[in-house]
Amino acid sequence: MNSGKPFNITSGNDDNVDGDTNDRPNVATGMVPTVIGAHRPRSQEIAEWFQTNSYCRVASAGCPAGGGPSGLDGLVAPNSLDAPGYKNVDASLFRDFSIYSRIKFQFRGEATNVFNFVNLNAPGGTLSSTSSFGVISGGNTMRVIQVGGRLLF
């Protein structure tokens, strides 16, 4: 089991006019950005992992001034939120069969994510992408089982 990896919230626009569209937004007045995803039905977690209304684009109506000399740099810290955590159980089974003298055949069975846990990806973190901001759109690899043989000599 692992906690979720941190991810960035970006505005998706060139707010500070430096030619880079990876600028950070600001926190809306009176809001405290928090992850609200855990301990709710899965459909609600996927639809809104964090409070999307906590963020606003710098210099937009109702958004406080940002930092920097022109006040156009957003103040949201990099990697300020965590994606969903994940859990995983892997297993393997090996058996050696003697064939002749020092020659052996090894049967191998391996499985990753044995219990087929659904592990969600990070949500969309770009403020200008209104349809995907805060929305989880996929998951990690499900159960994988492989069987093989190996000749040892």
N, C-alpha and C positions, 0 to 999 in steps of 0.2 A: 504494500500500500504506500502510495506517495501523495503528498499534497500537490495541488496544481501549480504549474509553472507560471511565473509572472508574465504579463503581457502589457503592451502599450495602448494607450488611448490617444489617437491623433485626430486632428480636425479634418484632414483630407483636403485642405485648402492652403494657399500661400498667404496666411493672415499677416505675417510680418514683412511681406514683400521682399524676400531674400532669394526667390527662385526655387524654394524647396516646399513641396506640398505635404511634408511630414510634420508640420507644426503641431504643437500641443494645444488643446483647448483650455478653457478656464472652468472653474467650478461655479455653477450658477449661484446667485445670491441666496443665502439661507439654506443651501443644500450641503449634505455631507455624503460624498460618494461611497457607497458600500456595495458589496456583493450580496445579493438577496437570493441567489440561486439555490443554496442548500436547504434541505428539509421542506421542500414543497413538491407537489406532483411533478413528475418528469416533464410533462408537456409545458408547464409554466417555467421550469428551469430553462428549457430550450428556447422558449419565446423571449425571455428577458433574464439574463444571468446577473446583470447588475442594473442599478438604477440609471437608466439612460437619460432621464430628465435632470440629472445632477450636473450635466455638462452643457456648456454653451460656447459658441464660436466667439473669440475675442473681437471686439469692436462691433458686435451685433447688438440689436436692441435688447436692453435688459441685462446685458452681460457686463460684469465689472471689468475695468481696465486691467490689462495684464502687466507683465514686467518688462524690463528692457528700457532702452532710452526712449522709444516711441510708444511704449505701453501696449505693444501688439504681440508680445510673446506670452503664450499661455503658461499658466502656473501649475498645471497638472504634472506631477512627478513622473518620470519614466518608470515603467514596470510597476505602476501603483496598484494594480489589481491582480488577483490570481485566477487562473483558469480552473475548471473542475479538476479535482484530484482523480487518481486512477488506482485500480487494484488489479492484480494479475497473479495467476498461479500457473507455473510451468511444471511439466513432469516429463520424465523419460524412463524408458525401460530397455535394458540391454541384456542379451543372453548369448553366451559363447557356446558353440557346438564344435567339439573336436572332430576333425575329418581324418587326418592322417599325421602322425608324428607331431610336428610343430605347426601344422596348418590347421587353422580354425576359421569357422564362419561365424560372424557376429550378426545377430538379428537386432535391429534397432527400431524402437517406436518412440516418437517424440511428439509432444503436444504443447503449444503455447496458448495461454488463456484458457486453460482446461475447463473452467466453470462458465466460460462464455460471458464474462462480465461486459456490460456496455460502458465503455470509457469514452466520454465526450471530448471533443476538440475544444480549443479556446473559442470564445465568441468573437464576433466581428467587433473591431475596436476603432473603426473610422466613422467619425461623427457625421460626415457628409453623405455616407451610405445609409440613408434612413431605413431602408428595408432590411439591412443586415446588422445595424448597430446594436450590440448587446445580444444578438441572436446566435445560437449555436447551430451550425449548419451541417455537422457531421460527427463521426465518431472514429475511434482508432480501430485497429485490426481486431476482428473477432477471432474465434477459436481457429487454430490451424493445427492439423494432425498430419504427420508424415511418417512413413514406414520405409525402412531401407535395410540393406544388407551390406556386409563388409567382409572381405576375405583377408585374413591376417596370416602372414607367413614370415 
